[in-house]
Amino acid sequence: MQTVHLAVYDTLADWEYGYLAAGVNNPEFQRTPGEFRIQTVGATADPITTLGGVTITPDIALDDVDPAASAMLVLPGAQTWDSGNDEFIDTARRFLDAGIPVAAICGATVGLARGGLLDNRAHTSNAPQQLAATGYCGADRYLDLAAVTDREVITAGAVAPIEFAREVFARLGVYDDAVLDAWYRLYAHHDPAGFLALGQQ
């Protein structure tokens, strides 16, 4: 079983990781059912409170995370990213140095930019101006897309949790291509054919 580490911290944006976590943890329709699991990781083992007021107790603390034992680090957005969460930026750098992918959405992309991790990669975010405020050197690599994958980094804007999940599923190989296409048509386009196609898998 491969572990996908989901970072959690106060003011975590509840809507940004839901599709991703459900798809990774649910063996239904997966290429290899039960191959992946979600493990939440906090700066410490202390409970955090999401933006929606949900309390989450991390499964493990950052000090106990080994990139070599992980399939991916997922960094959702939170109100703390503009000037905080430096320990998670350092962890993202360790993951990338080890060749393990990192997926960041919304404010977490600001953290990656602040840490210099988007300077040489195509990427996206909520808006180019938000990343420019970090003083990073990757503005010419910004793409006005819902989600972008470049090498080991996936980025997305706050209003693209479905596209974010799709990029993560594709990078990890969670689903066969036909299943991933049907999943995306169902959730992104409310296409009943996607539901029917999933039922035939």
N, C-alpha and C positions, 0 to 999 in steps of 0.2 A: 504494500500500500504506500502511495506517495502522499506526502503532506504538503498542503498549500497553506502557508502561514498568512493569516488575516490580521493585520495590525488594528488594534483598538485603543482609543484614547478618548478623553472627555470631548464632548460636542461632536462625536462621530456622526457623520451624515447617514442616517439610517437607510435611505433609499438607494444609495450608491453601490452597495455590495450585495443586495438581496438576491438578484437574479444569479449572480456569480456564485454565491455560497450555496444556493439551492441546487444549481446545476452540478457543481463539483461534488457535493455531498450525496446527492440522490443517484443511485446506480441505474435508475430506469433510463433506457435508451443509450446508455454509455457504450462506447466501443469495447471497453473491458470493464464490465460492471463491478463497482466497488474498488476500483484502482486508486481513487483519490479520497482524501478526507480534508476537512477544514480544521485547522487548529488556530485558535485566537492567541495573539501575543500582545502583551502590554509592556509599557516601559518598566513596570513592576507587576507583581501579582495582585495589586490592589484593584478593586472593582472600579469601573469607569461608568459614566453616565452619558448616553448618546444625546444627540440634539432632540430626539423625540422623547427623552426622559426614561429610556430603557436602561436598566442596570445590567452590565455585562462583567462577569469575573473572568479575566484572561485565563486560558489554559496554562500558559507558561509566560515567563518574563523574558525580555530581550536577551539578558545575559545567558539564557539557556538555549538560544537559537543558534544552530549550526547550519550555515548555508549548504554544506555538503549533504545534509539530511533533509533538504527541502526541495520541492519542485518549483516553488515560486513564492515571492513575497508580494502581498497585495496591500496597497496603501490607499484607503478611502480618504475622502475629504473630511475636514473638520475646521472649526473656527480658529484652531490653534496653529494653523500652518503658516500664516504670514510671517511669524517671527519665532515660532517654537518648533517642537518635535525634532530637534537636532539629532537626538539619539536614533531616530528612525531614518534620518538622512544618512547617518554613518552606517547603519545596518544595510540600507539599500546599496551603498557603495561596496560593502563587503560582499553582498550577494552578486553584484555585477562583476567584481574582481574575480569571483569564483565561477563566473559563467552561468549563474542562476538568474532567471528572468525576474524582473520587477514590474508590477503593474500599478499605475498611479492614476487617480481620477480627481478632478476638481482641485481643491487646495493642495493636495499632495503633489500635484505637478509643480506648484510654486516651490515646495520644499526641494524637489529634485533640481529645479532651475537654480535655486539659491545655492545648492551644493555643487553646481557645475556639471551635473549629470545629464543635462540636455544640450550642452554646448555643441556637441558633435553628432547629435541624433535628430532625425525628423521627429516632430512631436506636435501635440496640440494641448489645449487647456480650455478654460472658460472664455478667455479673450487674450490676444497678444499683449495688450496693455498690462494685464495682471502679471504676466511673467516679466515684462520689460522693467517693472518696478523693482525687480530683484537685482538688476544690474548684470544679468547673465549675458553670455556671449553667443547665444544660440538663436537670436531673433530671426535670422535669415533661414532657419530650418523649421520655422513654425508653419503648420498647415491648418487651414480653416476646414477641418473635418471633425466628425463626431468622435472618432477614435483613430489612433495611429499606432502601428507597431514598427519599430526600427531596431533590428537586432534583438537585444534582450530587454528592451524597454517598451511597455505599452502605456499610452497616455490617453486620457479622455476628459471631456468637459462634464460638468455637473449634471447636465440634462441628457446625458447619453449612457445611462447605466446598462441598457440593453446592448448597445454597440460595444461597450467596455467588456461585458460578459462574453460577447461573441469572440472578441479578440483573445481573451484569456482561454476560452474553450479551444479555439483554433491552435493557439500556441502550445497548449498542453496535450492536444489530441484527445480531448474528452469524448468527442463524438465523431462518427464518420461524417464525411462532407454532406451527404444527403440529409442526414439527421440535423446537422447544424443549420443547413439552409432552411429546413422545415421549421425548426425552433425559431429562427430569426423571423421568418415570414409570419409565424403565429403571434409572437410577442411584439415585434416592431410594427407590423402592418395589419394586425388583427385579421389575418388571412385564414379563413376556416380551412383552406386547403392544407395549411401547415399543420393544423390539428389532425386532419385526416391522414396526412403523410406520416406523422409521428405514430399514429395508431397502427400503421401498417408495418412499422419497424419491429 
